[in-house]
Amino acid sequence: MSIRDSHMHTLLSFDGHNTAEQMVQAAILRGVKYVAFSEHHDLYLPYIPSQVALGRGGDFGKVDFNRHLAEIAELKKKYEGQIEIACGVEYGYIKEAEQDYKLLDNLPFDVIINSVHSAGYEDLYEPAYYEGKSKQETYELFLKEVWDSINAPYDWQILGHLGYVERMAKYPNKRMVWTDFPDLLDEILKKLARDGKALEVNSRTKSEQYLYGPDLSILKRFKEVGGEFVTFGSDAHEPETIGLKWDVTTSAISSAGFKYITAFMGKKARLFGI
């Protein structure tokens, strides 16, 4: 295996469980070739009433960048020749925080994931987002927020987990396919392709219905409209899920017509054969 995992978290993220070195050591034991530590920097949280009520306002969800950058720089040197390590960050998008993220453009990250975790000022991880609303309503609102995020003025390389809205949904069929929202998805996918951005295929689905997201139909459409870059992300929060479902995920990426997995270093896309 030549696993290149572009999405994982450590104790520096509010929901991480292990140190970066513990994650690196586990990755090496698995034969992983590349890992990117994309710690949560969630400036959207103070704008979500339910999250503020849970005590997740203020500095909650923010990364200590000095510590993060220093720690990963040290690990890069220590494990040189054994594994490639990228220092990244995952921004939780909301329009009100666009300029705050823009202020971070000069920080020396290797890769930035731009993700949507909320829509309509509700957190997509909370049941309240879906209660009393149809799949059409909640998914469309999410995709409109994704559209806003990819037009944000700050620097980023990867659109994170386009299937995130599926994770906590309780609909009988919660899978989102291209034909559900062809016009809106085409706008998103075409802009990603035009701008040379990467689409993440994320294997942390929390579902037995499907093993990766977004759906194969969306991956195929991304290829059809000129998409070039796709990354693999386990979204690992613990060592045992590093490279989670790599084989089935990369098989889907290949069947969508992509011959390469992308991994970023110094914000530059590099292609590796599947």
One Martini backbone bead per residue (centre of mass of N, CA, C, O) as a GRO file, in nm:
protein
  274
    1MET     BB    1   0.099   0.034   0.017
    2SER     BB    2   0.029   0.409  -0.061
    3ILE     BB    3  -0.053   0.591   0.170
    4ARG     BB    4  -0.234   0.917   0.152
    5ASP     BB    5  -0.311   1.126   0.429
    6SER     BB    6  -0.495   1.451   0.441
    7HIS     BB    7  -0.670   1.372   0.724
    8MET     BB    8  -0.599   1.481   1.060
    9HIS     BB    9  -0.599   1.444   1.429
   10THR     BB   10  -0.531   1.592   1.743
   11LEU     BB   11  -0.509   1.739   2.053
   12LEU     BB   12  -0.536   2.027   1.910
   13SER     BB   13  -0.804   1.921   1.877
   14PHE     BB   14  -1.104   1.905   2.040
   15ASP     BB   15  -1.144   1.585   1.909
   16GLY     BB   16  -0.884   1.472   1.995
   17HIS     BB   17  -0.654   1.189   2.134
   18ASN     BB   18  -0.359   1.243   2.013
   19THR     BB   19  -0.056   1.266   1.925
   20ALA     BB   20   0.138   1.320   1.658
   21GLU     BB   21   0.345   1.097   1.717
   22GLN     BB   22   0.145   0.866   1.748
   23MET     BB   23   0.039   0.890   1.458
   24VAL     BB   24   0.303   0.849   1.310
   25GLN     BB   25   0.379   0.570   1.423
   26ALA     BB   26   0.124   0.429   1.316
   27ALA     BB   27   0.170   0.493   1.018
   28ILE     BB   28   0.440   0.346   0.983
   29LEU     BB   29   0.332   0.060   1.060
   30ARG     BB   30   0.134   0.076   0.797
   31GLY     BB   31   0.299   0.222   0.550
   32VAL     BB   32   0.275   0.513   0.539
   33LYS     BB   33   0.379   0.799   0.332
   34TYR     BB   34   0.147   1.018   0.419
   35VAL     BB   35   0.078   1.308   0.631
   36ALA     BB   36  -0.191   1.530   0.746
   37PHE     BB   37  -0.229   1.796   0.977
   38SER     BB   38  -0.577   1.906   1.021
   39GLU     BB   39  -0.654   2.124   1.225
   40HIS     BB   40  -0.891   2.269   1.398
   41HIS     BB   41  -1.039   2.593   1.285
   42ASP     BB   42  -1.338   2.721   1.447
   43LEU     BB   43  -1.487   3.026   1.366
   44TYR     BB   44  -1.800   2.941   1.362
   45LEU     BB   45  -1.901   2.880   1.655
   46PRO     BB   46  -1.987   3.176   1.770
   47TYR     BB   47  -2.246   3.168   1.545
   48ILE     BB   48  -2.367   2.915   1.708
   49PRO     BB   49  -2.596   2.884   1.948
   50SER     BB   50  -2.564   2.580   2.033
   51GLN     BB   51  -2.251   2.605   2.084
   52VAL     BB   52  -2.250   2.827   2.293
   53ALA     BB   53  -2.429   2.666   2.497
   54LEU     BB   54  -2.176   2.448   2.514
   55GLY     BB   55  -1.904   2.637   2.525
   56ARG     BB   56  -1.823   2.710   2.193
   57GLY     BB   57  -1.682   2.973   2.227
   58GLY     BB   58  -1.446   3.179   2.160
   59ASP     BB   59  -1.153   2.969   2.180
   60PHE     BB   60  -1.298   2.742   2.086
   61GLY     BB   61  -1.139   2.558   1.825
   62LYS     BB   62  -0.855   2.667   1.847
   63VAL     BB   63  -0.531   2.700   1.734
   64ASP     BB   64  -0.199   2.652   1.827
   65PHE     BB   65   0.024   2.750   1.598
   66ASN     BB   66   0.300   2.746   1.729
   67ARG     BB   67   0.283   2.454   1.825
   68HIS     BB   68   0.212   2.314   1.560
   69LEU     BB   69   0.452   2.404   1.382
   70ALA     BB   70   0.676   2.301   1.571
   71GLU     BB   71   0.596   2.003   1.595
   72ILE     BB   72   0.605   1.930   1.291
   73ALA     BB   73   0.895   2.016   1.237
   74GLU     BB   74   1.019   1.805   1.427
   75LEU     BB   75   0.894   1.550   1.291
   76LYS     BB   76   1.017   1.581   1.014
   77LYS     BB   77   1.308   1.533   1.113
   78LYS     BB   78   1.280   1.266   1.278
   79TYR     BB   79   1.113   1.113   1.010
   80GLU     BB   80   1.306   1.121   0.797
   81GLY     BB   81   1.256   0.863   0.549
   82GLN     BB   82   0.970   0.734   0.663
   83ILE     BB   83   0.789   1.007   0.637
   84GLU     BB   84   0.552   1.229   0.532
   85ILE     BB   85   0.494   1.565   0.668
   86ALA     BB   86   0.211   1.771   0.712
   87CYS     BB   87   0.112   2.108   0.768
   88GLY     BB   88  -0.217   2.173   0.880
   89VAL     BB   89  -0.564   2.286   0.817
   90GLU     BB   90  -0.911   2.332   0.934
   91TYR     BB   91  -1.172   2.513   0.809
   92GLY     BB   92  -1.467   2.654   0.948
   93TYR     BB   93  -1.712   2.775   0.775
   94ILE     BB   94  -1.801   3.132   0.765
   95LYS     BB   95  -1.868   3.440   0.658
   96GLU     BB   96  -1.789   3.605   0.922
   97ALA     BB   97  -1.474   3.464   0.904
   98GLU     BB   98  -1.314   3.533   0.645
   99GLN     BB   99  -1.111   3.758   0.747
  100ASP     BB  100  -0.981   3.586   0.968
  101TYR     BB  101  -0.862   3.380   0.770
  102LYS     BB  102  -0.704   3.580   0.592
  103LEU     BB  103  -0.490   3.650   0.823
  104LEU     BB  104  -0.351   3.342   0.774
  105ASP     BB  105  -0.198   3.331   0.490
  106ASN     BB  106   0.117   3.349   0.608
  107LEU     BB  107   0.113   3.080   0.706
  108PRO     BB  108   0.324   2.774   0.688
  109PHE     BB  109   0.144   2.582   0.526
  110ASP     BB  110   0.088   2.291   0.329
  111VAL     BB  111  -0.232   2.269   0.411
  112ILE     BB  112  -0.583   2.350   0.326
  113ILE     BB  113  -0.900   2.295   0.465
  114ASN     BB  114  -1.230   2.347   0.336
  115SER     BB  115  -1.512   2.353   0.559
  116VAL     BB  116  -1.847   2.235   0.629
  117HIS     BB  117  -2.045   2.241   0.957
  118SER     BB  118  -2.261   2.461   0.865
  119ALA     BB  119  -2.614   2.581   0.851
  120GLY     BB  120  -2.822   2.823   0.934
  121TYR     BB  121  -2.691   2.838   1.227
  122GLU     BB  122  -2.623   2.522   1.223
  123ASP     BB  123  -2.518   2.217   1.327
  124LEU     BB  124  -2.465   1.917   1.149
  125TYR     BB  125  -2.421   1.736   1.422
  126GLU     BB  126  -2.709   1.817   1.493
  127PRO     BB  127  -3.037   1.714   1.501
  128ALA     BB  128  -3.179   1.997   1.458
  129TYR     BB  129  -3.112   2.039   1.155
  130TYR     BB  130  -3.329   1.794   1.063
  131GLU     BB  131  -3.570   1.869   1.212
  132GLY     BB  132  -3.856   1.914   1.016
  133LYS     BB  133  -3.682   1.836   0.757
  134SER     BB  134  -3.585   1.790   0.453
  135LYS     BB  135  -3.349   1.675   0.252
  136GLN     BB  136  -3.364   1.905   0.050
  137GLU     BB  137  -3.324   2.135   0.251
  138THR     BB  138  -3.056   2.054   0.402
  139TYR     BB  139  -2.876   2.003   0.152
  140GLU     BB  140  -2.908   2.271   0.005
  141LEU     BB  141  -2.801   2.450   0.230
  142PHE     BB  142  -2.524   2.322   0.237
  143LEU     BB  143  -2.441   2.377  -0.064
  144LYS     BB  144  -2.458   2.686  -0.039
  145GLU     BB  145  -2.229   2.699   0.169
  146VAL     BB  146  -2.015   2.575  -0.011
  147TRP     BB  147  -2.023   2.791  -0.226
  148ASP     BB  148  -1.927   3.016  -0.042
  149SER     BB  149  -1.656   2.882   0.044
  150ILE     BB  150  -1.523   2.871  -0.254
  151ASN     BB  151  -1.545   3.209  -0.249
  152ALA     BB  152  -1.341   3.267  -0.061
  153PRO     BB  153  -1.053   3.486   0.010
  154TYR     BB  154  -0.889   3.258   0.111
  155ASP     BB  155  -0.661   3.020   0.162
  156TRP     BB  156  -0.679   2.704  -0.031
  157GLN     BB  157  -0.693   2.342  -0.151
  158ILE     BB  158  -0.936   2.184   0.004
  159LEU     BB  159  -1.239   2.021  -0.017
  160GLY     BB  160  -1.421   1.915   0.239
  161HIS     BB  161  -1.651   1.690   0.292
  162LEU     BB  162  -1.918   1.689   0.084
  163GLY     BB  163  -2.071   1.453   0.274
  164TYR     BB  164  -2.133   1.566   0.568
  165VAL     BB  165  -2.454   1.583   0.574
  166GLU     BB  166  -2.487   1.261   0.603
  167ARG     BB  167  -2.383   1.163   0.882
  168MET     BB  168  -2.653   1.271   1.077
  169ALA     BB  169  -2.865   1.174   0.914
  170LYS     BB  170  -3.220   1.016   0.922
  171TYR     BB  171  -3.273   0.920   0.655
  172PRO     BB  172  -3.333   0.644   0.480
  173ASN     BB  173  -3.184   0.811   0.239
  174LYS     BB  174  -2.871   0.986   0.279
  175ARG     BB  175  -2.775   0.993   0.005
  176MET     BB  176  -2.577   1.187  -0.224
  177VAL     BB  177  -2.643   1.266  -0.555
  178TRP     BB  178  -2.613   1.429  -0.845
  179THR     BB  179  -2.931   1.421  -0.925
  180ASP     BB  180  -3.035   1.590  -0.680
  181PHE     BB  181  -2.806   1.852  -0.757
  182PRO     BB  182  -2.690   1.935  -1.047
  183ASP     BB  183  -2.656   2.246  -1.052
  184LEU     BB  184  -2.511   2.295  -0.781
  185LEU     BB  185  -2.284   2.089  -0.818
  186ASP     BB  186  -2.171   2.206  -1.080
  187GLU     BB  187  -2.080   2.473  -0.969
  188ILE     BB  188  -1.878   2.355  -0.771
  189LEU     BB  189  -1.707   2.165  -0.957
  190LYS     BB  190  -1.626   2.377  -1.173
  191LYS     BB  191  -1.476   2.567  -0.983
  192LEU     BB  192  -1.268   2.373  -0.882
  193ALA     BB  193  -1.147   2.317  -1.160
  194ARG     BB  194  -1.074   2.609  -1.243
  195ASP     BB  195  -0.900   2.660  -0.961
  196GLY     BB  196  -0.737   2.394  -0.876
  197LYS     BB  197  -0.893   2.222  -0.680
  198ALA     BB  198  -0.956   1.994  -0.428
  199LEU     BB  199  -1.118   1.680  -0.375
  200GLU     BB  200  -1.244   1.515  -0.114
  201VAL     BB  201  -1.214   1.174   0.002
  202ASN     BB  202  -1.412   1.050   0.264
  203SER     BB  203  -1.407   0.774   0.518
  204ARG     BB  204  -1.587   0.927   0.749
  205THR     BB  205  -1.923   0.832   0.757
  206LYS     BB  206  -2.090   0.673   0.976
  207SER     BB  207  -2.170   0.425   0.772
  208GLU     BB  208  -2.321   0.131   0.608
  209GLN     BB  209  -2.419   0.238   0.324
  210TYR     BB  210  -2.130   0.380   0.309
  211LEU     BB  211  -1.757   0.441   0.267
  212TYR     BB  212  -1.781   0.722   0.115
  213GLY     BB  213  -1.708   1.079   0.039
  214PRO     BB  214  -1.850   1.127  -0.215
  215ASP     BB  215  -2.019   1.010  -0.450
  216LEU     BB  216  -1.949   0.860  -0.746
  217SER     BB  217  -2.118   1.054  -0.923
  218ILE     BB  218  -1.953   1.307  -0.830
  219LEU     BB  219  -1.675   1.217  -0.917
  220LYS     BB  220  -1.741   1.183  -1.216
  221ARG     BB  221  -1.829   1.476  -1.261
  222PHE     BB  222  -1.563   1.608  -1.189
  223LYS     BB  223  -1.412   1.482  -1.425
  224GLU     BB  224  -1.597   1.589  -1.659
  225VAL     BB  225  -1.538   1.911  -1.568
  226GLY     BB  226  -1.200   1.895  -1.501
  227GLY     BB  227  -1.102   1.746  -1.272
  228GLU     BB  228  -0.779   1.665  -1.103
  229PHE     BB  229  -0.804   1.682  -0.781
  230VAL     BB  230  -0.757   1.422  -0.532
  231THR     BB  231  -0.821   1.332  -0.197
  232PHE     BB  232  -0.734   1.156   0.093
  233GLY     BB  233  -0.957   1.107   0.391
  234SER     BB  234  -0.997   0.980   0.717
  235ASP     BB  235  -1.039   1.165   0.965
  236ALA     BB  236  -0.849   1.110   1.193
  237HIS     BB  237  -0.866   1.071   1.576
  238GLU     BB  238  -0.703   0.796   1.555
  239PRO     BB  239  -0.478   0.552   1.481
  240GLU     BB  240  -0.683   0.319   1.371
  241THR     BB  241  -0.794   0.535   1.123
  242ILE     BB  242  -0.566   0.535   0.950
  243GLY     BB  243  -0.652   0.477   0.626
  244LEU     BB  244  -0.947   0.445   0.605
  245LYS     BB  245  -1.056   0.274   0.340
  246TRP     BB  246  -0.850   0.295   0.103
  247ASP     BB  247  -0.919   0.082  -0.112
  248VAL     BB  248  -1.221   0.158  -0.171
  249THR     BB  249  -1.169   0.457  -0.230
  250THR     BB  250  -0.955   0.433  -0.461
  251SER     BB  251  -1.135   0.263  -0.642
  252ALA     BB  252  -1.343   0.487  -0.689
  253ILE     BB  253  -1.153   0.696  -0.805
  254SER     BB  254  -1.070   0.522  -1.045
  255SER     BB  255  -1.366   0.473  -1.161
  256ALA     BB  256  -1.392   0.795  -1.216
  257GLY     BB  257  -1.087   0.847  -1.378
  258PHE     BB  258  -0.859   0.850  -1.176
  259LYS     BB  259  -0.489   0.813  -1.144
  260TYR     BB  260  -0.469   1.010  -0.888
  261ILE     BB  261  -0.322   1.121  -0.595
  262THR     BB  262  -0.328   1.392  -0.379
  263ALA     BB  263  -0.046   1.582  -0.236
  264PHE     BB  264   0.059   1.825  -0.008
  265MET     BB  265   0.339   2.064  -0.038
  266GLY     BB  266   0.365   2.384  -0.001
  267LYS     BB  267   0.081   2.403  -0.163
  268LYS     BB  268   0.159   2.166  -0.355
  269ALA     BB  269   0.074   1.960  -0.604
  270ARG     BB  270   0.086   1.598  -0.590
  271LEU     BB  271   0.124   1.303  -0.787
  272PHE     BB  272  -0.019   0.966  -0.731
  273GLY     BB  273  -0.046   0.659  -0.803
  274ILE     BB  274  -0.301   0.406  -0.762
   0.00000   0.00000   0.00000
